[in-house]
Amino acid sequence: MDSFRVDIALPDEVVAGWAPFVVGMAVTALLVVAVWWGMRVRAGEPGPPSPESQPHLPATGAVREESEMREPDEMPHDGSVLTPHQLHAHGTRRAKLQKRPVWNTNSSGGFGSGSLGHH
């Protein structure tokens, strides 16, 4: 039996007190380095744009919404074949009549809408 023993390890009380302090100092040091690095990177970036380089309103004023009547741009029904370069960019075109359709008072009901419909 060996009755002589040397405790080389630190007692639990010392480890419990110093370990969180050392970890906290390491985290603080990492945060300080991260802030320093971020400031260094930001200093190398270009500054904010000047007011002169910002877009300005046109001389005619603000651009407003444009409303127009459209009609379908249908394919020809004469049996001819269109090649891709003959197709238009959109499926609709500007209508010849730009007057909005007027609804009759009693004709706006559809089947199942609960309205009397056109009589």
C-alpha angles and dihedrals in degrees: 000000000000111000096172112084131167118206106217096164121084117257117258092246092060093046091047091053102040102036096068089045092053092045090048092051090050092050090047091050091050091050092049090050091048092052091047091049092048092051090050092050092046092050089059094053122093117263126252117291119267120248090246092062092055120099116266133207115266118256090253092060133245119349111246132202115276120215124194138159114255132197130194117273096220130195117256114270096206094093096255120137122235121214119219094258090056093057118098124239096244134039091232137051136199110283119241090227111055093185114114116240115258117224123220114237097243101031105073097087119104130200109292095009094113092242124123091235125200116334 
